[in-house]
Amino acid sequence: RKKSDLGPIILGPRLSYLDFAGYQAIIYDKAALALFMLKDLLGEEAFFEGLRNFYQSNLFRLTRTADFRRSLEETSGLDLKRFFQDWFYSEVLPEIKIKKKITVEPDQIELELQVRQIKKPLFFPLKIKVETDRGSFVENLILQNQEQIFHLEFPGKLKRLEINPGHQVPGKIEVS
């Protein structure tokens, strides 16, 4: 988060001339987080199939980020232009405010999350982890609009709710 303003992932090694620590934070850390988000967005099977297809069709050839994007799009059937624009070609990180409302029913909980992206709305999956007396559940909320409302139901009594576990989405996420 501290080094994001230095520039986008797409600048690659050119960032090292400006700030070596920033280069490492953006190229290694932010790029890895963006790939994990892609995996969450596409699902493991489509993501890894896209990686294999990209590798096999580009073996010993020069490639660009757009080639990687197209390979994942062909495999998944999704348009990933906006995701790549937001995460690889931009230095902007999300700033999100989430209002949660939990309704307790006899044998389940209902969770309403009102998500508001403060800055330009970015396209990405945001994980939530819910632990109840009946188990642990992970959901991916697909964020893409300025404001979105998500309604989720889980069996049992709530023990714990964690939004953005492991801080896989960089940026500022405020929950109230």
C-alpha positions in Angstrom: 0.0 0.0 0.0 2.8 2.4 0.9 4.5 2.0 -2.5 1.5 1.7 -4.8 1.7 5.3 -6.0 5.1 4.5 -7.6 3.4 3.0 -10.6 1.5 0.0 -12.1 2.8 -3.6 -12.4 3.1 -3.1 -16.2 6.1 -0.8 -15.8 8.1 -3.8 -14.6 11.8 -3.3 -14.1 11.6 0.4 -14.9 10.2 0.9 -11.4 13.5 -0.2 -9.9 15.2 2.9 -11.2 12.8 5.0 -9.1 12.7 3.1 -5.9 14.0 -0.5 -5.5 11.9 -1.3 -2.5 8.9 0.0 -4.3 9.8 -2.1 -7.4 9.9 -5.2 -5.2 6.6 -4.4 -3.5 4.8 -3.8 -6.8 6.3 -6.4 -9.0 6.5 -9.3 -6.5 3.9 -8.5 -3.9 1.1 -6.7 -5.8 1.6 -9.0 -8.9 1.3 -12.1 -6.7 -1.9 -10.7 -5.0 -3.3 -9.9 -8.5 -2.7 -13.5 -9.6 -4.4 -14.9 -6.5 -7.4 -12.6 -7.2 -7.5 -13.9 -10.8 -7.5 -17.5 -9.5 -10.4 -16.6 -7.1 -12.2 -14.8 -9.9 -11.9 -17.6 -12.5 -11.8 -20.6 -10.2 -8.8 -22.9 -9.8 -9.5 -25.2 -12.7 -9.9 -22.4 -15.3 -7.0 -20.4 -13.9 -4.5 -23.3 -14.1 -5.8 -24.4 -17.5 -5.3 -20.9 -18.7 -1.8 -20.9 -17.4 -1.0 -24.2 -19.1 -2.5 -23.0 -22.4 -0.5 -19.8 -22.1 2.7 -21.7 -21.5 2.2 -24.2 -24.2 1.2 -21.8 -26.9 4.0 -19.3 -26.1 6.9 -21.6 -25.4 10.2 -19.9 -26.5 8.3 -16.8 -27.7 8.2 -13.2 -26.5 4.9 -12.4 -24.9 3.0 -9.4 -23.4 0.6 -9.1 -20.6 -2.2 -8.9 -23.2 -1.3 -12.4 -24.4 -1.6 -13.7 -20.9 -5.0 -12.0 -20.5 -6.3 -13.5 -23.8 -5.2 -17.0 -22.8 -7.1 -16.7 -19.6 -10.1 -15.2 -21.4 -10.2 -18.1 -23.9 -10.1 -20.6 -21.2 -12.6 -19.0 -18.8 -15.0 -17.3 -21.3 -14.8 -14.1 -19.2 -13.8 -10.7 -20.4 -10.8 -9.8 -18.2 -9.9 -6.5 -19.8 -11.2 -4.4 -16.9 -9.5 -6.6 -14.3 -6.2 -6.3 -16.0 -6.7 -2.5 -16.5 -7.5 -2.1 -12.8 -4.7 -4.3 -11.4 -1.8 -4.5 -13.9 -2.1 -1.1 -15.7 -3.1 1.1 -12.8 -1.5 2.0 -9.5 -4.9 2.7 -7.8 -5.8 0.4 -4.9 -9.4 0.0 -3.6 -10.7 2.0 -0.8 -13.9 0.3 0.5 -16.4 0.9 3.3 -18.5 -2.1 4.2 -21.6 -2.0 6.5 -22.6 -5.4 7.8 -26.0 -6.4 9.1 -26.3 -9.8 10.8 -29.7 -11.4 11.3 -29.8 -14.4 13.6 -32.5 -17.0 12.8 -33.0 -20.2 14.9 -30.8 -22.4 12.7 -29.0 -20.0 10.4 -27.5 -16.5 10.1 -28.3 -14.0 7.3 -25.6 -11.6 6.4 -26.1 -8.4 4.5 -23.0 -6.6 3.3 -23.4 -3.1 1.8 -20.1 -2.5 0.0 -19.2 1.0 -1.2 -16.0 1.7 -3.2 -14.9 5.2 -2.3 -12.6 5.8 -5.3 -13.0 4.6 -8.8 -14.7 1.2 -8.6 -12.4 -1.6 -9.3 -13.2 -5.1 -10.5 -12.0 -7.9 -8.2 -13.1 -10.7 -5.9 -13.2 -10.0 -2.2 -13.2 -13.1 0.1 -15.2 -13.4 3.2 -14.8 -16.2 5.7 -17.6 -17.2 8.0 -17.2 -19.6 10.8 -20.3 -21.1 12.5 -20.9 -24.0 14.8 -21.6 -26.0 11.7 -18.3 -25.3 9.9 -16.3 -22.8 8.0 -17.4 -21.2 4.8 -15.5 -19.0 2.3 -17.4 -16.8 -0.3 -16.0 -14.7 -3.1 -17.9 -11.4 -3.5 -17.3 -10.0 -7.0 -16.9 -6.3 -6.7 -17.2 -4.1 -9.8 -19.7 -1.3 -9.0 -19.5 1.8 -6.8 -22.1 0.3 -4.5 -23.3 -3.3 -4.2 -25.3 -5.2 -1.6 -24.7 -8.9 -1.0 -27.2 -11.2 0.9 -25.7 -14.5 2.2 -27.0 -17.2 4.4 -25.1 -19.7 6.5 -26.2 -22.6 8.6 -25.7 -22.5 12.4 -24.7 -19.9 14.9 -22.1 -17.3 14.0 -18.7 -17.7 15.7 -16.5 -15.5 13.5 -16.7 -13.3 10.4 -13.5 -12.3 8.6 -13.5 -10.0 5.6 -10.4 -10.1 3.3 -8.7 -12.9 5.2 -4.9 -12.9 4.8 -5.2 -9.4 3.3 -5.2 -10.8 -0.2 -6.8 -7.6 -1.5 -4.4 -4.7 -0.9 -5.9 -1.3 -0.2 -8.1 0.1 2.6 -11.1 -1.9 3.8 -13.2 -0.5 6.6 -15.9 -2.6 8.2 -18.6 -1.3 10.4 
